[in-house]
Amino acid sequence: MLSNVPNWWLYRCPRKLRLWSARAFAVLCGILIAMSISVEFLCPVVRAQQTDPTSPVVVQPGAPGKPSRKLPASTTAKLPPRSQAEIDFMQGMIMHHAQAVEMTALIPSHTENKDLRLLGARISSSQSDEIKFMKRWLAARGEPASMAMPKMKDMDMPHPAMPLMPGMLTPEQMDALRKAKGAEFDRLFLSGMIQHHNGALTMVKDLFDSSGAGQDAELFDFATDVDTGQRAEISIMQAMLESDKKVSEEKQ
């Protein structure tokens, strides 16, 4: 590499300078060689991208110890098969969550309890978001967001009310909750929402007990989150209910 350096220049330079220059020259040559190798290595990739920049590359990972397989560009993702139990669960849970949101909407005008207001805001926010998710999940599979009304033989007869999901408050319970105020509202709300949450746990259990249901990854994660979150909220509400009971007893 140093053969191209003039001999007179090497002899005239001080020894340390000559050594430094030689080393610098060697490093420079190494950098140039590395750059040339990198360019040669990258050229096929660049050429491939320039040849057909619009064609996507779809790769299917292989099993452990097996190579991956390149799939055609026309390959599209397919949703996993779903069971009727999964459809019923999502449609029923939308109706179930909707009543919980309706219950929390009463809090601002019916009680001054700060802890209950915070809890209600949390339940309202989380279950409203979950309703949106369930509607998207059903729409992606071509299913309606609401359950079908029961068919009547005589069309002149009034349609029966949609059956309540497990744990949902009856019309009488909802009416009592709307009429209550203050401490009485707090008690009815907490006891009613505990009943409501326990019903959701029953729905999750029924889903996973159904043959072939719960295989969809999104639905499985959602149902598991519902179970975990509502168990935690039940514990919070039970503690609040017990605390309110003690306060009421002390006042007496």
C-alpha positions in Angstrom: 0.0 0.0 0.0 2.9 2.4 0.7 4.6 1.8 -2.7 2.8 4.8 -4.2 4.3 7.2 -1.6 7.4 9.0 -3.0 10.6 7.8 -1.4 12.1 11.2 -1.0 9.2 12.4 1.1 9.5 9.4 3.5 13.3 10.0 3.9 12.9 13.8 4.5 10.1 13.5 7.1 11.0 12.9 10.8 10.7 9.2 11.9 7.6 9.8 14.0 5.8 11.7 11.3 6.6 9.0 8.8 5.2 6.3 11.0 2.1 8.4 11.7 1.6 9.1 8.0 2.0 5.4 7.1 -0.6 4.4 9.7 -3.0 7.0 8.6 -2.6 5.9 5.0 -3.2 2.3 6.0 -6.4 3.2 7.9 -7.6 5.3 4.9 -7.0 2.3 2.6 -8.9 0.0 5.0 -11.9 2.4 5.0 -12.0 2.6 1.2 -11.8 -1.2 1.0 -14.7 -1.6 3.5 -16.8 1.0 1.7 -16.3 -0.9 -1.6 -17.4 -4.2 0.0 -20.5 -2.5 1.5 -21.4 -1.1 -1.8 -21.0 -4.4 -3.5 -23.1 -6.1 -0.8 -25.9 -3.5 -1.0 -26.1 -3.2 -4.7 -28.2 -6.3 -5.3 -30.6 -5.2 -2.6 -30.9 -1.7 -4.1 -31.3 -3.1 -7.6 -34.0 -5.4 -6.4 -35.9 -2.5 -4.8 -35.5 -0.4 -7.9 -36.7 -3.3 -10.2 -40.1 -3.6 -8.5 -40.5 -1.1 -5.6 -44.2 -1.6 -5.4 -44.3 -5.4 -4.8 -44.7 -6.3 -1.1 -42.8 -9.2 0.4 -44.9 -11.5 2.5 -43.0 -14.1 4.6 -44.5 -16.9 6.5 -42.3 -17.8 9.5 -41.3 -21.5 9.5 -41.7 -23.9 12.4 -38.8 -24.2 14.9 -35.8 -25.4 13.0 -37.5 -24.8 9.6 -36.8 -22.0 7.1 -39.3 -19.2 6.4 -41.3 -19.3 3.2 -41.9 -16.4 0.8 -45.6 -16.1 -0.1 -47.1 -14.5 -3.2 -47.8 -10.8 -3.1 -51.5 -11.5 -3.4 -51.6 -13.2 -0.1 -54.2 -11.6 2.3 -54.8 -12.2 6.0 -57.8 -14.1 7.0 -59.8 -13.7 10.2 -59.9 -16.8 12.4 -63.2 -18.8 12.4 -65.7 -17.7 15.0 -68.5 -19.5 16.8 -72.0 -18.3 17.4 -71.2 -18.3 21.1 -68.6 -15.6 20.4 -71.0 -13.5 18.4 -73.7 -13.8 21.2 -71.1 -12.9 23.8 -70.0 -9.7 22.1 -73.6 -8.6 21.3 -74.8 -9.4 24.8 -71.8 -7.7 26.4 -72.5 -4.5 24.4 -76.0 -4.4 25.9 -74.6 -5.3 29.3 -72.0 -2.5 29.2 -74.5 0.0 27.9 -76.6 -0.4 31.1 -73.5 0.2 33.2 -72.7 3.4 31.4 -76.4 4.4 31.9 -76.0 3.8 35.6 -72.8 5.9 35.9 -74.5 8.8 34.0 -76.8 9.2 37.1 -73.9 9.8 39.5 -73.2 13.6 39.0 -76.8 14.5 39.7 -77.5 12.0 42.4 -74.6 12.0 44.8 -71.7 14.2 46.1 -69.6 11.2 47.1 -66.2 11.9 45.5 -65.0 8.3 45.7 -68.1 7.1 43.9 -67.8 9.9 41.3 -64.2 8.7 40.5 -65.2 5.1 40.3 -68.2 6.0 38.1 -65.9 7.9 35.7 -63.5 5.0 35.5 -66.3 2.5 34.8 -67.9 4.8 32.2 -64.7 5.5 30.4 -63.5 1.9 30.2 -66.8 0.3 29.3 -67.5 3.0 26.6 -64.2 2.2 25.0 -64.9 -1.5 25.2 -68.3 -1.0 23.5 -66.5 0.6 20.6 -64.0 -2.3 20.4 -66.8 -4.9 20.4 -68.7 -3.0 17.7 -65.6 -2.9 15.5 -65.0 -6.6 16.2 -68.5 -7.5 15.1 -68.4 -5.2 12.0 -65.2 -6.7 10.8 -66.9 -10.1 10.8 -70.1 -8.8 9.1 -72.2 -9.2 12.3 -74.7 -6.6 13.7 -73.9 -4.9 17.0 -77.2 -5.8 18.6 -78.9 -9.2 19.1 -81.8 -10.2 16.9 -85.3 -9.6 18.4 -87.3 -12.8 19.2 -89.5 -13.7 16.3 -93.3 -13.5 16.9 -95.8 -15.7 15.2 -98.5 -13.0 15.3 -97.0 -9.8 13.9 -99.8 -7.8 15.5 -98.7 -8.7 19.0 -96.2 -6.4 20.7 -92.6 -7.6 20.6 -91.4 -8.9 24.0 -88.6 -7.0 25.7 -85.0 -8.1 24.9 -84.0 -10.6 27.6 -81.6 -9.2 30.2 -78.0 -10.5 30.3 -76.8 -12.0 33.5 -76.5 -9.5 36.4 -78.3 -6.7 34.6 -80.6 -4.6 36.7 -84.3 -5.0 36.2 -86.5 -2.1 35.1 -87.7 -1.8 38.7 -84.1 -1.7 40.0 -83.2 1.0 37.5 -86.3 3.0 38.4 -85.4 2.8 42.1 -81.8 4.0 41.3 -83.1 7.0 39.4 -85.3 8.1 42.3 -82.7 7.7 45.0 -80.4 10.5 46.2 -77.3 10.8 48.4 -76.4 7.9 50.7 -79.4 5.8 49.5 -78.2 6.3 45.9 -74.7 5.3 46.8 -75.9 2.1 48.4 -78.2 1.1 45.5 -75.5 2.0 43.0 -72.7 0.0 44.6 -74.9 -3.1 45.3 -76.4 -2.8 41.8 -73.0 -2.5 40.1 -71.6 -5.4 42.1 -74.5 -7.5 40.8 -73.9 -6.2 37.3 -70.1 -7.0 37.4 -70.8 -10.5 38.7 -73.1 -11.0 35.8 -70.2 -10.1 33.4 -68.0 -12.7 35.1 -70.7 -15.3 34.5 -70.9 -14.3 30.8 -67.1 -14.7 30.4 -67.3 -18.1 32.1 -70.1 -19.2 29.9 -68.1 -18.1 26.8 -65.1 -20.2 27.7 -67.2 -23.1 28.7 -68.8 -23.2 25.2 -67.2 -25.7 22.8 -65.0 -24.1 20.2 -65.4 -20.5 21.6 -62.7 -18.2 22.8 -60.2 -19.2 20.1 -60.0 -15.8 18.5 -57.0 -14.0 20.0 -58.6 -10.5 20.2 -61.7 -11.9 21.8 -59.7 -14.0 24.3 -57.6 -11.0 25.4 -60.7 -8.9 25.7 -62.8 -11.4 27.7 -59.8 -12.0 30.0 -59.4 -8.3 30.6 -63.1 -8.0 31.4 -62.8 -10.8 33.9 -59.7 -9.3 35.6 -60.9 -5.7 35.6 -64.3 -6.4 36.9 -63.1 -8.6 39.7 -60.8 -5.8 40.8 -63.7 -3.3 40.7 -66.0 -5.6 42.7 -63.4 -5.7 45.5 -63.3 -1.9 45.4 -67.1 -1.5 45.5 -67.4 -4.1 48.3 -64.9 -2.1 50.4 -66.8 1.1 49.7 -70.1 -0.4 50.6 -68.7 -1.8 53.8 -67.2 1.6 54.7 -70.5 3.4 54.0 -72.3 0.9 56.2 -70.0 1.6 59.1 -70.4 5.3 58.7 -74.2 4.9 58.7 -74.1 2.8 61.8 -71.9 5.3 63.7 -74.3 8.1 63.0 -77.1 6.1 64.5 
